[in-house]
């Protein structure tokens, strides 16, 4: 998928979502508690999945999930 095909209004939001997912992954690495680490990793995974879905929809490549 070409980033140029994604409208500017979505590009910033998608970048913020990806950055937040990366921050969550880093926080998970630092977490001392296994449950907290798992919670942060899962939250980062969901955010990345949402970002990928929105990126595809913005580019017109995929339909939203029901």
Residue frames as a rotation matrix with the C-alpha (Angstrom) as fourth column:
UNK 1
0.584 0.811 0.000 0.00
0.811 -0.584 0.000 0.00
0.000 0.000 -1.000 0.00
UNK 2
-0.341 -0.670 0.659 1.26
0.668 -0.666 -0.332 3.43
0.662 0.327 0.674 -0.88
UNK 3
-0.389 0.140 -0.911 1.27
0.801 -0.437 -0.409 6.02
-0.455 -0.889 0.058 1.88
UNK 4
-0.982 -0.024 -0.190 0.61
-0.069 -0.882 0.466 8.69
-0.179 0.470 0.864 -0.76
UNK 5
-0.564 0.823 -0.070 -2.86
0.175 0.202 0.963 7.21
0.807 0.531 -0.258 -1.29
UNK 6
-0.122 0.494 -0.861 -3.85
0.987 0.153 -0.052 7.84
0.106 -0.856 -0.506 2.33
UNK 7
0.496 0.372 0.785 -5.52
0.366 -0.909 0.200 11.24
0.788 0.188 -0.587 2.81
UNK 8
-0.460 -0.765 0.451 -3.56
-0.028 -0.495 -0.869 13.70
0.887 -0.412 0.206 4.96
UNK 9
0.113 0.589 0.800 -6.32
-0.844 -0.368 0.390 13.81
0.524 -0.720 0.455 7.57
UNK 10
0.960 0.262 -0.100 -5.73
-0.188 0.864 0.466 10.13
0.209 -0.429 0.879 8.38
UNK 11
0.346 -0.907 -0.240 -1.96
0.211 0.325 -0.922 10.06
0.914 0.269 0.304 8.05
UNK 12
-0.366 -0.488 0.792 -1.32
-0.597 -0.529 -0.603 11.95
0.714 -0.694 -0.098 11.31
UNK 13
0.422 0.619 0.662 -3.78
-0.906 0.299 0.298 9.84
-0.013 -0.726 0.688 13.26
UNK 14
0.921 -0.102 -0.376 -2.27
0.004 0.967 -0.253 6.61
0.390 0.231 0.891 11.96
UNK 15
-0.033 -0.997 0.067 1.23
0.033 -0.068 -0.997 7.79
0.999 -0.031 0.035 12.86
UNK 16
-0.218 0.020 0.976 0.08
-0.896 -0.401 -0.192 8.66
0.387 -0.916 0.105 16.39
UNK 17
0.795 0.568 0.215 -1.47
-0.607 0.743 0.284 5.23
0.002 -0.356 0.935 16.79
UNK 18
0.668 -0.613 -0.423 1.73
0.244 0.717 -0.653 3.51
0.703 0.333 0.628 15.66
UNK 19
-0.304 -0.801 0.516 3.85
-0.285 -0.440 -0.851 5.64
0.909 -0.406 -0.095 17.99
UNK 20
0.130 0.443 0.887 1.55
-0.983 -0.061 0.175 4.88
0.131 -0.894 0.428 20.93
UNK 21
0.958 0.194 -0.210 1.76
-0.191 0.981 0.034 1.14
0.213 0.008 0.977 20.18
UNK 22
0.202 -0.963 -0.178 5.55
0.245 0.226 -0.943 1.40
0.948 0.147 0.282 20.19
UNK 23
-0.336 -0.269 0.903 5.47
-0.705 -0.564 -0.431 3.27
0.625 -0.781 0.000 23.52
UNK 24
0.593 0.643 0.485 3.25
-0.805 0.466 0.368 0.55
0.011 -0.609 0.793 24.98
UNK 25
0.801 -0.382 -0.461 5.66
0.176 0.886 -0.429 -2.15
0.572 0.263 0.777 23.80
UNK 26
-0.225 -0.935 0.274 8.55
-0.027 -0.275 -0.961 -0.29
0.974 -0.223 0.036 25.43
UNK 27
-0.098 0.287 0.953 6.58
-0.948 -0.318 -0.002 0.10
0.302 -0.904 0.303 28.67
UNK 28
0.892 0.441 -0.100 5.81
-0.408 0.881 0.240 -3.63
0.194 -0.173 0.966 28.58
UNK 29
0.352 -0.848 -0.396 9.52
0.269 0.497 -0.825 -4.40
0.896 0.184 0.403 28.35
UNK 30
-0.557 -0.587 0.587 10.14
-0.315 -0.504 -0.804 -2.31
0.768 -0.633 0.096 31.47
UNK 31
0.368 0.810 0.457 7.17
-0.776 -0.003 0.630 -3.67
0.512 -0.587 0.627 33.44
UNK 32
-0.679 -0.652 0.337 8.18
-0.719 0.499 -0.484 -5.82
0.148 -0.571 -0.808 36.38
UNK 33
-0.274 0.698 0.662 4.80
-0.445 0.518 -0.731 -7.48
-0.853 -0.494 0.168 36.78
UNK 34
-0.911 -0.116 0.395 3.95
0.232 0.648 0.725 -10.24
-0.340 0.753 -0.564 34.28
UNK 35
-0.012 0.984 0.175 0.25
0.897 0.088 -0.433 -9.33
-0.441 0.152 -0.884 34.22
UNK 36
0.448 0.115 -0.887 1.03
-0.037 -0.988 -0.147 -5.68
-0.893 0.098 -0.439 33.54
UNK 37
-0.611 -0.748 -0.259 3.48
-0.373 -0.016 0.928 -6.69
-0.698 0.663 -0.269 30.80
UNK 38
-0.720 0.407 0.562 0.86
0.642 0.699 0.315 -8.90
-0.265 0.588 -0.764 29.15
UNK 39
0.323 0.892 -0.315 -1.79
0.697 -0.450 -0.558 -6.16
-0.640 -0.039 -0.767 29.43
UNK 40
0.178 -0.345 -0.921 0.48
-0.356 -0.895 0.267 -3.58
-0.917 0.281 -0.282 27.80
UNK 41
-0.851 -0.516 0.103 1.52
-0.128 0.394 0.910 -5.96
-0.510 0.761 -0.401 25.01
UNK 42
-0.383 0.796 0.470 -2.11
0.870 0.481 -0.107 -6.80
-0.311 0.368 -0.876 24.26
UNK 43
0.494 0.546 -0.677 -3.07
0.333 -0.838 -0.433 -3.12
-0.803 -0.012 -0.596 24.21
UNK 44
-0.264 -0.687 -0.677 -0.20
-0.518 -0.491 0.700 -2.40
-0.813 0.535 -0.227 21.79
UNK 45
-0.870 -0.040 0.492 -1.26
0.309 0.733 0.606 -5.34
-0.385 0.679 -0.625 19.57
UNK 46
0.078 0.986 0.145 -4.86
0.882 0.000 -0.471 -4.09
-0.464 0.165 -0.870 19.40
UNK 47
0.418 0.026 -0.908 -3.71
-0.081 -0.994 -0.066 -0.56
-0.905 0.102 -0.414 18.60
UNK 48
-0.664 -0.704 -0.253 -1.48
-0.378 0.024 0.926 -1.80
-0.646 0.710 -0.282 15.77
UNK 49
-0.658 0.495 0.568 -4.33
0.691 0.696 0.194 -3.91
-0.299 0.520 -0.800 14.38
UNK 50
0.421 0.835 -0.353 -6.67
0.625 -0.550 -0.554 -0.92
-0.657 0.013 -0.754 14.50
UNK 51
0.049 -0.508 -0.860 -4.05
-0.391 -0.802 0.452 1.24
-0.919 0.314 -0.238 12.80
UNK 52
-0.889 -0.407 0.210 -3.58
-0.015 0.483 0.875 -1.31
-0.458 0.775 -0.436 10.02
UNK 53
-0.253 0.882 0.398 -7.33
0.908 0.358 -0.217 -1.62
-0.334 0.306 -0.892 9.49
UNK 54
0.558 0.475 -0.680 -7.84
0.293 -0.880 -0.374 2.14
-0.776 0.009 -0.631 9.37
UNK 55
-0.355 -0.767 -0.534 -4.86
-0.395 -0.395 0.829 2.51
-0.847 0.506 -0.163 7.04
UNK 56
-0.858 0.067 0.509 -6.39
0.420 0.663 0.620 0.00
-0.295 0.746 -0.597 4.65
UNK 57
0.164 0.985 0.045 -9.80
0.899 -0.131 -0.417 1.66
-0.405 0.109 -0.908 4.81
UNK 58
0.353 -0.077 -0.933 -8.31
-0.049 -0.997 0.064 5.11
-0.934 0.023 -0.355 4.23
UNK 59
-0.652 -0.670 -0.356 -6.46
-0.441 -0.048 0.896 3.81
-0.617 0.741 -0.264 1.19
UNK 60
0.209 0.847 -0.489 -9.59
-0.955 0.068 -0.290 2.03
-0.212 0.527 0.823 -0.02
UNK 61
-0.545 -0.560 -0.624 -7.93
-0.698 0.715 -0.033 -1.39
0.465 0.418 -0.781 0.14
UNK 62
-0.869 0.233 -0.437 -10.13
0.387 0.871 -0.303 -3.10
0.310 -0.432 -0.847 2.74
UNK 63
0.059 0.948 0.312 -13.65
-0.087 -0.307 0.948 -3.01
0.994 -0.083 0.065 4.06
UNK 64
-0.346 -0.129 0.929 -14.34
-0.895 -0.250 -0.369 -2.48
0.280 -0.960 -0.029 7.79
UNK 65
-0.904 0.036 -0.426 -14.86
0.140 0.966 -0.216 -5.58
0.404 -0.255 -0.879 9.88
UNK 66
0.022 0.997 0.067 -18.43
0.085 -0.069 0.994 -6.23
0.996 -0.016 -0.086 11.01
